[in-house]
Amino acid sequence: MSRQYHVAIVGATGAVGVEMLDVLERRKFPVSKLTLLASPRSAGRTLKFRGEDVPVQALGPDSFAGVEIALFSAGGGISKEYAPLAVKAGAVVIDNSSAFRMDDDVPLVVPEINGADVKNHGGIIANPNCTTAITLMGLYPLHKKFRVKRVFATSYQAVSGAGAQALEELRAQVSAIEAGAKPEVKVFAHQIAFNVIPQVDVFVDNGYTKEEMKMQGEGRRIMHLPMLRASVTCVRVPVYRAHSIAVSAEFERPVNVAEARQAIEAFPGVRVVDVPAEKKYPMPLHVAGKDDCEVGRLRLDCAMDNGLAFWVCGDQLLKGAALNAVQIAELV
Ligand SMILES: NC(=O)c1ccc[n+]([C@@H]2O[C@H](COP(=O)([O-])OP(=O)(O)OC[C@H]3O[C@@H](n4cnc5c(N)ncnc54)[C@H](OP(=O)(O)O)[C@@H]3O)[C@@H](O)[C@H]2O)c1
């Protein structure tokens, strides 16, 4: 029998955590034992894995005895505090938060792009920002062909990207408004139902948000392109699940749409959906729940030389989080 692993999920009850359980099961990851960890609020709950009820335990310093692979998805603060403890207990940590993504000694990995970086880990491997990961699934095959120089992008980010409570907030606001009541605003800075909010994460000194600067910072690390420049506007939209990004990218080499399309089609984990005459293009409703990202609206960018414009959609709970984390675990 092949080797089986004791796997822990920290943040198992969250929007990403429950997807991790599903992806582990769906991809038949060799799990010998599954430890589910969350806040004390969830202790005693159970979650289904391979048809069995697995109890959720409150996370504590002693939670990692015997754990070999720990998937962290409970926010940066929890990762900073507990990931080193998990490593000390002998686990390899795959972290979904932004806590370690820019650390030189922590590989930041999208398996299809820089899977080989996994071998440089010293106990922790970081999973990229969801908008960055989905954008790169469209951009990287084009970069390999034409060498990308800079990127302009706008994101249309689903509420579930901000967690289970944010998902609930959109549902509750839609119901309240339909019932003629005042919608309650808790998670987002403004009402998200029937609105778009041009702010994801906090603002930094240059006027961008942290989320927007991740595309450049993380893109540089993942694609090994220290000179990449990216100007991004991240927008929260009232979509439950799956992010979309409109991208204009400038390349060193002359570009053409036919070769661009071939490059994307030949790349694993991404599909071309691009028949404008039949109104076929990627949409969040269509990629929600799917492993592959989709690229469409591929065209020569009319505002720059050697530029391509495209639209990419991906399920941020999967390729932007749970799926990518489990793919990293498979590499480990
Ligand atoms: N959502 C996405 O699309 C996405 C994509 C990429 C990365 N991420 C990152 O993944 C992480 C989780 O995101 P999420 O969207 O799944 O959030 P979420 O739905 O709010 O879930 C948070 C999880 O963390 C647990 N938790 C909170 N406080 C805790 C504590 N003190 N001790 C132990 N566990 C605690 C929660 O447990 P309880 O249920 O008990 O409160 C829950 O399981 C974040 O770092 C986020 O930035 C999210």
The ligand as an SDF file (V2000), in Angstrom:
LIG
                    3D

 48 52  0  0  0  0  0  0  0  0999 V2000
  -11.8830   32.8970    0.8420 N   0  0  0  0  0  0  0  0  0  0  0  0
  -11.0050   32.8390   -0.1370 C   0  0  0  0  0  0  0  0  0  0  0  0
  -11.3630   32.8060   -1.3170 O   0  0  0  0  0  0  0  0  0  0  0  0
   -9.5360   32.7910    0.1610 C   0  0  0  0  0  0  0  0  0  0  0  0
   -8.6630   32.6090   -0.9080 C   0  0  0  0  0  0  0  0  0  0  0  0
   -7.2840   32.5480   -0.6520 C   0  0  0  0  0  0  0  0  0  0  0  0
   -6.8340   32.6720    0.6360 C   0  0  0  0  0  0  0  0  0  0  0  0
   -7.7110   32.8610    1.6600 N   0  0  0  0  0  0  0  0  0  0  0  0
   -7.1700   32.9720    3.0110 C   0  0  0  0  0  0  0  0  0  0  0  0
   -7.5530   31.8160    3.7280 O   0  0  0  0  0  0  0  0  0  0  0  0
   -7.7600   32.1350    5.0980 C   0  0  0  0  0  0  0  0  0  0  0  0
   -9.1700   31.7170    5.5080 C   0  0  0  0  0  0  0  0  0  0  0  0
  -10.1170   32.3700    4.6990 O   0  0  0  0  0  0  0  0  0  0  0  0
  -11.6550   31.9810    4.6780 P   0  0  0  0  0  0  0  0  0  0  0  0
  -12.2170   32.7780    3.5650 O   0  0  0  0  0  0  0  0  0  0  0  0
  -11.8470   30.5050    4.6860 O   0  0  0  0  0  0  0  0  0  0  0  0
  -12.1660   32.6020    6.0720 O   0  0  0  0  0  0  0  0  0  0  0  0
  -13.4200   32.1980    6.9770 P   0  0  0  0  0  0  0  0  0  0  0  0
  -14.5170   31.6260    6.1550 O   0  0  0  0  0  0  0  0  0  0  0  0
  -13.7060   33.3980    7.7910 O   0  0  0  0  0  0  0  0  0  0  0  0
  -12.8550   31.0430    7.9010 O   0  0  0  0  0  0  0  0  0  0  0  0
  -11.9190   31.2680    8.9110 C   0  0  0  0  0  0  0  0  0  0  0  0
  -11.5440   29.9670    9.5810 C   0  0  0  0  0  0  0  0  0  0  0  0
  -10.5700   30.2600   10.5980 O   0  0  0  0  0  0  0  0  0  0  0  0
  -11.0280   29.7650   11.8450 C   0  0  0  0  0  0  0  0  0  0  0  0
  -10.5880   30.5960   12.9600 N   0  0  0  0  0  0  0  0  0  0  0  0
  -10.8960   31.8900   13.1860 C   0  0  0  0  0  0  0  0  0  0  0  0
  -10.3460   32.3070   14.3520 N   0  0  0  0  0  0  0  0  0  0  0  0
   -9.6740   31.2490   14.8520 C   0  0  0  0  0  0  0  0  0  0  0  0
   -8.9140   31.0250   16.0360 C   0  0  0  0  0  0  0  0  0  0  0  0
   -8.7210   31.9800   16.9380 N   0  0  0  0  0  0  0  0  0  0  0  0
   -8.3780   29.7980   16.2300 N   0  0  0  0  0  0  0  0  0  0  0  0
   -8.5720   28.8030   15.3380 C   0  0  0  0  0  0  0  0  0  0  0  0
   -9.2840   28.9540   14.1970 N   0  0  0  0  0  0  0  0  0  0  0  0
   -9.8270   30.1560   13.9630 C   0  0  0  0  0  0  0  0  0  0  0  0
  -12.5300   29.7790   11.7190 C   0  0  0  0  0  0  0  0  0  0  0  0
  -13.0930   28.9180   12.7000 O   0  0  0  0  0  0  0  0  0  0  0  0
  -14.5870   29.1540   13.2960 P   0  0  0  0  0  0  0  0  0  0  0  0
  -15.5340   28.6620   12.2360 O   0  0  0  0  0  0  0  0  0  0  0  0
  -14.5880   28.3180   14.5060 O   0  0  0  0  0  0  0  0  0  0  0  0
  -14.7240   30.6220   13.5630 O   0  0  0  0  0  0  0  0  0  0  0  0
  -12.7120   29.2860   10.2980 C   0  0  0  0  0  0  0  0  0  0  0  0
  -12.5460   27.8920   10.2420 O   0  0  0  0  0  0  0  0  0  0  0  0
   -7.4800   33.6350    5.2150 C   0  0  0  0  0  0  0  0  0  0  0  0
   -6.1370   33.7980    5.5950 O   0  0  0  0  0  0  0  0  0  0  0  0
   -7.7040   34.1300    3.8100 C   0  0  0  0  0  0  0  0  0  0  0  0
   -6.9740   35.3070    3.5410 O   0  0  0  0  0  0  0  0  0  0  0  0
   -9.0360   32.9210    1.4500 C   0  0  0  0  0  0  0  0  0  0  0  0
  1  2  1  0
  2  3  2  0
  2  4  1  0
  4  5  1  0
  4 48  2  0
  5  6  2  0
  6  7  1  0
  7  8  2  0
  8  9  1  0
  8 48  1  0
  9 10  1  0
  9 46  1  0
 10 11  1  0
 11 12  1  0
 11 44  1  0
 12 13  1  0
 13 14  1  0
 14 15  2  0
 14 16  1  0
 14 17  1  0
 17 18  1  0
 18 19  2  0
 18 20  1  0
 18 21  1  0
 21 22  1  0
 22 23  1  0
 23 24  1  0
 23 42  1  0
 24 25  1  0
 25 26  1  0
 25 36  1  0
 26 27  1  0
 26 35  1  0
 27 28  2  0
 28 29  1  0
 29 30  1  0
 29 35  2  0
 30 31  1  0
 30 32  2  0
 32 33  1  0
 33 34  2  0
 34 35  1  0
 36 37  1  0
 36 42  1  0
 37 38  1  0
 38 39  2  0
 38 40  1  0
 38 41  1  0
 42 43  1  0
 44 45  1  0
 44 46  1  0
 46 47  1  0
M  CHG  2   8   1  16  -1
M  END
$$$$
